[in-house]
Amino acid sequence: MSEYAAVELRRILVPVDGSESADSALDHAVSLAKAVGAEIHLLSVVDPYVLSTVVERKEVEVELEGIVQDAAARVRDADVEASTTVEVGFPHEEILDAVADDGIDLVVMGTHGRSGLQRFVLGSVAEKVVRLSPVPVLTVRTDATGTRPYEDIVVPTDGSEAAEPAERLGVDLAGQFDAVVHALSVVPKGRIRSSETVAAHEEAARKAVDRVVARGKSTGVRTSETVDHGIPHRTIVDYCENADADLVVLGTHGRTGVERFVLGSVAEKVVRLSETPVLVVPSR
């Protein structure tokens, strides 16, 4: 591992429900925690609004308590500090409350939960958390591709100020894992205004990837750079697949006023479609 200042991720929140998707997310959280020296807080949520009786709610509470304790044992077996909580309420609200109340720096969660049991449906929950969380959120699918520790990290950017936090975190994590950063900027097809030119968009995209590369060089992180044309979210997903990427790090908001790379909708579409784990970093 190259010499690099530690990323400021001290507490990682992992919602667990016993699903394969949540288990996959926990594996990624452990890798990250070991790399940056963080502790993991495990949270399970009893959603009483989908349970018909008090007896059923009590059974679910007992089951989820066992799930968080089993997850904590896995974390501690990896020499990472763990704490646990079981809460009652709407899952996404309890997750966001934990972020606010427990000093959480990063949320790592699965994108699909126990939909068959209707207890903790992480598909919709994950999207709500990504949309509302004030801290970065890493979403992991059950069939997530890539390797750990991370070797190839894709950082899509449009060069806006809103993209800078994602660029910074992507490069920082690459420094921790001695990974390569693949800087990517997409010139959207069919969204060029009459007052602009394709060349101007390409120049902006080139400056965007150059900024990521410069950040990487200043910290000793290896980089590559690509400017591509296409539908942004699809281009990002395809690039990650072709590059055998282990992680994609992108922002939640982009050049909304200029309509070049609206990262709000792009991020949500990438989360929904990407087999590569997606780390969404809010601009605020």
C-alpha positions in Angstrom: 0.0 0.0 0.0 1.3 3.4 -0.9 1.9 6.1 1.8 -1.2 8.2 2.1 -3.1 10.2 4.7 -6.0 8.3 6.3 -9.4 8.9 4.9 -11.7 10.5 7.5 -14.1 7.6 7.7 -14.3 6.7 11.4 -17.8 5.2 11.8 -19.4 3.1 9.1 -23.1 2.2 9.4 -24.3 -1.1 7.9 -28.0 -1.9 7.9 -28.5 -5.6 8.0 -31.5 -7.9 7.7 -30.1 -11.3 7.0 -30.4 -11.0 3.2 -27.6 -11.9 0.7 -27.5 -8.3 -0.4 -26.9 -7.0 3.1 -24.2 -9.7 3.6 -22.4 -8.6 0.5 -22.5 -5.0 1.8 -21.1 -6.1 5.1 -18.1 -7.7 3.3 -17.4 -4.4 1.6 -17.8 -2.5 4.9 -15.3 -4.7 6.6 -12.7 -4.2 3.8 -13.2 -0.4 4.0 -13.0 -0.4 7.8 -9.8 -2.3 7.8 -8.3 0.0 5.2 -9.2 3.3 6.9 -9.2 2.1 10.6 -12.9 2.7 11.1 -15.4 0.9 13.3 -18.7 -0.6 12.1 -22.1 0.1 13.6 -24.7 -2.5 12.6 -28.4 -1.6 12.5 -31.5 -3.7 12.0 -34.9 -2.1 11.7 -38.3 -3.7 12.7 -40.9 -2.1 10.4 -44.1 -2.4 12.5 -46.2 -1.1 9.6 -45.9 -4.4 7.7 -46.5 -6.6 10.7 -50.0 -7.6 11.7 -49.7 -8.6 15.3 -47.7 -7.7 18.4 -46.5 -11.3 18.6 -45.2 -11.2 15.1 -43.4 -7.9 15.9 -41.7 -9.5 18.9 -40.6 -12.5 16.8 -39.1 -10.2 14.2 -37.3 -8.2 16.9 -35.8 -11.4 18.3 -34.8 -12.6 14.9 -33.1 -9.3 13.9 -31.3 -9.1 17.3 -29.7 -12.5 16.3 -28.9 -11.2 12.9 -27.0 -8.1 14.2 -25.2 -10.2 16.7 -24.1 -12.7 14.1 -23.0 -9.8 11.8 -21.0 -8.3 14.8 -19.2 -11.6 15.3 -18.2 -11.6 11.6 -16.9 -8.0 11.9 -14.9 -8.7 15.1 -13.5 -11.9 13.6 -11.9 -9.5 11.0 -10.4 -7.5 13.9 -12.7 -4.6 13.3 -14.6 -2.9 16.2 -18.4 -3.4 16.0 -21.5 -2.1 17.8 -25.2 -3.1 17.2 -28.7 -1.6 17.4 -32.2 -2.8 16.7 -34.7 0.0 16.1 -38.4 0.1 15.3 -39.8 2.4 12.6 -39.6 3.1 8.9 -36.2 1.7 7.7 -34.9 4.6 5.7 -35.9 7.0 8.5 -34.1 4.9 11.2 -31.0 4.7 9.0 -30.9 8.5 8.5 -31.6 9.1 12.2 -28.6 6.9 13.0 -26.4 8.9 10.6 -27.4 12.1 12.3 -27.2 10.8 15.9 -24.3 8.4 15.9 -21.5 10.3 14.1 -21.7 8.2 11.0 -19.3 9.0 8.1 -20.4 6.4 5.6 -23.4 4.1 5.0 -22.8 0.7 3.3 -25.9 -1.1 2.4 -27.4 -3.7 0.1 -29.8 -2.7 -2.7 -32.3 -5.5 -2.2 -33.5 -7.0 1.1 -36.0 -9.5 2.3 -38.7 -8.5 -0.2 -40.4 -11.9 0.1 -40.9 -11.3 3.9 -41.7 -7.6 3.4 -39.6 -6.7 6.4 -36.7 -4.6 5.2 -37.1 -4.0 1.5 -33.7 -2.5 0.8 -34.4 -1.8 -2.9 -36.6 1.2 -2.2 -34.9 1.9 1.2 -31.4 2.2 -0.5 -32.7 4.7 -3.0 -34.3 6.9 -0.3 -31.1 6.8 1.7 -28.9 7.7 -1.3 -31.3 10.6 -2.1 -31.4 12.0 1.5 -28.2 11.0 3.2 -25.9 13.9 4.2 -22.9 11.4 4.1 -21.7 9.1 1.4 -23.6 5.9 0.7 -22.1 2.7 -0.8 -24.7 0.4 -2.3 -23.9 -3.2 -3.1 -25.9 -5.7 -5.1 -26.1 -9.4 -4.3 -24.4 -10.1 -7.6 -21.9 -7.4 -7.2 -18.8 -7.7 -9.4 -15.2 -6.7 -8.7 -12.6 -7.7 -6.1 -11.6 -6.6 -2.6 -9.3 -5.0 -1.7 -10.2 -2.6 -4.5 -7.8 -2.4 -7.4 -9.7 -0.3 -10.0 -11.9 2.7 -8.9 -13.9 4.6 -11.5 -14.5 8.3 -10.8 -17.1 9.9 -13.2 -17.1 13.6 -13.2 -18.4 16.6 -15.0 -15.9 19.0 -13.5 -18.5 20.9 -11.4 -18.0 22.0 -7.8 -20.6 19.5 -6.8 -18.5 16.7 -8.3 -15.4 17.6 -6.2 -16.3 15.7 -3.0 -16.7 12.5 -5.0 -13.4 13.1 -6.8 -11.6 13.7 -3.6 -13.1 10.6 -1.9 -12.4 8.4 -4.9 -8.8 9.4 -5.0 -8.4 9.1 -1.2 -9.8 5.6 -1.2 -7.5 4.7 -4.1 -4.6 5.9 -2.0 -5.7 3.6 0.8 -6.1 0.6 -1.4 -3.2 1.3 -3.7 -5.7 1.2 -6.5 -5.9 2.8 -9.9 -8.3 5.7 -10.4 -10.1 5.7 -13.8 -11.3 9.3 -14.4 -14.3 9.4 -16.7 -16.3 12.2 -18.2 -19.2 11.8 -20.5 -20.3 14.2 -23.2 -24.1 13.5 -23.4 -25.5 12.8 -26.8 -28.5 14.8 -27.9 -28.2 17.4 -25.1 -26.2 20.0 -26.8 -27.8 23.4 -26.8 -27.8 25.5 -30.0 -25.6 28.1 -28.3 -23.0 25.5 -27.5 -20.8 23.2 -29.5 -19.7 19.6 -29.1 -16.1 20.8 -29.0 -16.9 23.0 -26.0 -18.5 20.1 -24.2 -15.5 17.9 -25.0 -13.1 20.6 -23.7 -15.1 20.8 -20.4 -15.0 17.0 -20.1 -11.3 17.0 -20.7 -10.7 19.6 -18.0 -12.9 17.5 -15.7 -10.8 14.4 -16.0 -7.6 16.4 -15.9 -8.6 17.7 -12.5 -9.0 14.2 -11.2 -5.7 13.1 -12.7 -3.9 16.2 -11.1 -5.3 15.2 -7.7 -4.1 11.7 -8.2 -0.6 12.8 -9.2 -0.3 15.1 -6.3 -0.9 12.2 -3.9 0.9 9.5 -5.7 -2.2 7.7 -6.9 -2.1 6.0 -10.3 -4.7 7.3 -12.8 -6.1 6.9 -16.3 -8.4 9.2 -18.1 -11.3 8.8 -20.6 -13.6 11.2 -22.3 -16.6 9.4 -23.9 -19.8 10.2 -25.6 -23.2 8.8 -24.9 -26.0 8.6 -22.3 -24.2 9.3 -19.1 -25.6 6.6 -16.8 -25.3 3.9 -19.4 -21.8 5.0 -20.4 -20.7 4.8 -16.8 -22.2 1.4 -16.2 -20.7 0.0 -19.5 -17.3 1.6 -18.7 -17.3 -0.1 -15.3 -18.1 -3.4 -16.8 -15.5 -3.2 -19.5 -12.8 -2.0 -17.1 -13.7 -4.8 -14.5 -14.0 -2.0 -12.0 -14.3 -2.8 -8.3 -15.9 0.5 -7.2 -17.5 3.5 -8.9 -17.5 6.8 -6.9 -19.8 9.6 -8.1 -21.6 12.7 -6.9 -25.3 13.3 -6.5 -25.5 16.7 -8.2 -23.8 18.0 -11.3 -24.2 20.8 -13.8 -28.0 21.0 -13.4 -28.1 24.5 -14.8 -26.1 23.7 -17.9 -27.7 20.2 -18.5 -24.3 18.6 -19.1 -24.2 15.9 -16.5 -27.1 16.0 -14.1 -25.6 13.7 -11.5 -28.7 13.6 -9.4 -30.6 11.4 -11.8 -27.4 9.8 -13.2 -26.4 8.6 -9.7 -29.8 7.0 -9.0 -29.8 5.3 -12.4 -26.2 4.0 -11.9 -27.2 2.7 -8.4 -30.2 0.9 -10.0 -28.3 -0.7 -12.9 -24.7 -1.1 -12.0 -23.3 -4.5 -10.9 -20.2 -2.6 -9.7 -20.6 -1.3 -6.1 -21.6 2.4 -6.2 -20.4 5.0 -3.7 -22.6 8.1 -4.0 -21.1 11.2 -2.4 -23.3 14.2 -1.7 -22.2 17.6 -2.7 -23.1 19.2 0.6 
